[in-house]
Amino acid sequence: MAIARLRIEGHPRLGEGALAGPRRRRRIAEVPYSRRACQVEYHRASCMDHQSRDIGRRVPALDGVRGFFTLLVIGAHSILFGGLGDAFWSGRSLSMLSHFDQISARCLFVGHTLAAPGMDLFFVLSSFLITGILCDSKGLPGYFVNFYARRTLRIFPLYYLSLTTLLLVTFFFHPNDPIFERKMWFFTYLQNFLFARGWEQTPRQFHHLWSLAVEEQFYLVWPTLLFLFDRRAIKMICAATVLLAPTYRVLAYAAGDGDAVYVTTFGRLDQLALGALLAIAAREAGGLARWAGRMPPVLVTTLATITAMGLWRGGLVEPDPIVGTIGHSLYALFAAALICYLVTSRSWIERFFEQRWLRAIGRYSYGLYLFNQPLVLFLSGRLGINLWHMPRFTGFVLVGQLGHMLLLITLSLAAATLSWHFLEKPSLRFKERFPTARKTLPHTMKSQNA
């Protein structure tokens, strides 16, 4: 049979794949000269490319996703703690506002709930990246030591610095605050169980730390499970967890314990399990490319369902039992589908999340998350810079709220940038002493700042 030389240059799917190599690099493959044979070879090359994208390189869009949802969380905190949230929760009358401002205020309050899926996405993404690192390192020397050393260098310096700073500032203004009797909950990453007993247990500037406790508890247990069980058993454990976690949420709400659903690790296990399943699937034959064609319908369906639920329930407000039970399952499914789609497909969605400014926000997301809530509470509570003062300068609640968001994002980004360059980045240099298996794989994929 005649042989033809097929030249593939910069194809959006093959340009970075195993066959074609990096974009703009020419690579020639010899395939049988027939239409059917060329189609088969094209399909195989596409699958090889998708699988290499699964485990073979950093996916910049995932940094952009982290940055995008971090901005949504900061915007939600600006609305919640910048004056508008307190007005709605306390029943403060908005009748003194113009009709346009009343509509704007209600839309902003409902709109802040769009950040609700953000925490679920962070858990799915973190589990996806961490499970991948652990799977690649399993069976190699230093499995536990290297993993925990790298996690310590990434998480502990900034966390304990911010926690100590919060305690000192709180002591300066309120030396008799009950938080000092409960500080060990925070130093041992158990604060989420404290919050499960009621948010009033601690001042609001500490409330955002619950999610870090969930992740640390996951890191404590998950490496051991992956070490003890084979891949098939782990997949069964994850599948069972995806089914059982929603049951726990329903039972907790039925018992009147909605706070526990939101902040405890038990209420978040299905999100962590879905991320782990994605990481394991990415390392099997065919990778995540097997599901690439199914992801757009899943994304559209889950997003439409979440939107319908928000309209039905008047926003994605957590005390609502529907949002707190079914909602988290939908958020987790949406997050898993989005990650799978970004890893396996080239589209305008990936190009949007690959924008440099979004990836930069993603790089600083850890500091942004730790700093933004204490900053907005300090601005509002101590300096009096909140939504109700902003319209004096802008004339409208909507413009004032946007100005407040911009101020909070600017201050948070400044603090996070300083933290990254003077604390986090120097600490991360020591991670080189504890290498992971990713450095020995044929295709290297960095850990996305996990």
Buried (B, 14 or more C-beta within 10 A) or exposed (E): EEEEEBEBEEBEBBBBBBBBBEEEEEBEBEBEEEEEEBEEBBEEBBBBBBBBBBBBBEBBBBBBBBBBBBBBBBBBBBBBBBBBBBBBEEEEEBEEBEEEBBBBBBEBBBBBBBBBBBBBBBBBBBBBBBBBBBBBBBEEEEBEEBBBBBBBBBBEBBBEEBBEEBBEBBEEEEEEBEBEEBBEBBEEBBBBBBBBEEBEBBBBBBBBBBBBBBBBBBBEEBBEBBBEEEEEEBBEBBEEBBEBBBEBBBEBBEEEBBBBBBBBBBBBBBBBBBBBBBBBBBBEEBBBBBBBEEBBEBBEBBBEBBEEBBEEBEBBBBEBBEBBBBBBBBBBBBBBBBBBBBBBBBEEBBEEBBBEEBBBBBBBBBBBBBBBBBBBBBBBBEEEBBBBBBBEEBEBBBBBBBBBBEBBBEBBBEBBBBBBEEBBEEBBEEBEEBBBBBEEEEEEBEBBBB
